[in-house]
Amino acid sequence: MPIFTAPEKLYAGYIFDCDGTLAHSMPVHYRAWADTVESHGSHFPEDLFYRLGGIPSARIVEILNDEFGTRLEPGLIATEKERLYVERIATTRPIQEVADFARQVAARAKVAVASGGILPVVIQTLKAIGLEDLFPVIVTSEQVKRGKPFPDMLLEAAHRMQVPPRDCLVLEDSRAGFEAADAAGMDYAIVGRP
């Protein structure tokens, strides 16, 4: 089964999630999360990690605290986790089918990245997979008031591309991303896990 099936409909704008959509980085992110949380005396089950895909890091820590009764400090844990991920970023590879599709549509339409990550890390991830120059618009969680599953990032990406939301396709791998696309009034295509 293919990871991704390109839609037949043509769109004026294409908005790509980064982790798990363009980059096969989710296993690297999970190990960084698990190691960080474990070093603070807690745990992060892998199935929960994948259910929380697309949600900003500080919010994930809040969810972990609620789920396990811990008192992890969201800003500190999120920063430590991102630092550990960046140390391991060299192992990240593109999800080739999606990366090829992004290059193809960028030749005829506007493209953007909308990620629940933070800008410096998203840029480093795009560099690691060889796509750093493809996307003139990159919107990340710290640039908007509300992250996924709210539509703020996607609407901001459409605004920066100067494309009406109804003319955008969102490529996503997470439930939070699908909900954000629905809330933004955008179509979406599902990217499966490699």
C-alpha positions, 0 to 999 in steps of 0.5 A: 500500500502506498504511503500517499496517493496524489490527488487528481484535483489541482490546487492553487496552494499546497500546505505540507506538514513536516514531521511524518509527512515530508520527513520520516522523523517521527521515530527520531522525535519519539526517541528524543521524547522518550529519553527526555521524559525518562530522564525526568522520572516519567515515561511516554508510551509510543502509541500515545506519542503517535496519537498526539502527532501535530500537537505543539511540544509544550502542550504535549507535556501538559497532556503527559502531566494530566495523563500520568499525574506528573509535574514536568515543566512544559517549557523545560521538557520541550526545550530539552526534547528539541535539543536532543532531536536536533543532536540526532537529526542526521538520521532523518530521511525524506518520505520520498513519495511526498518529497517528490510530490512537493517538488512536482507541485512547487513547479506550478503552484504555491507551497508552504509548510505548516508544522507543530514544531518550532521554526529553527527545528523545522528548518533544520529538518528540511535541511536534513532532507534536502528541501530547505529551499523549496518552501518560501512559506513556513508557519510553525506553532510559535507563530500563531496563537493556537496550534493544531487541531485549530486552523490557525497555522493553515490559515496563516500559511494560506494567507502568506501564499495569497491563496484562498483556503478553499483552494488549498490542499493540506498533506498531513499524517496526524488527526490534529492536522486533519481536524485543523484542515477541516476547521480551515475549510481545506481539503486534505490528503492523508500521508501514511506511516512509512 
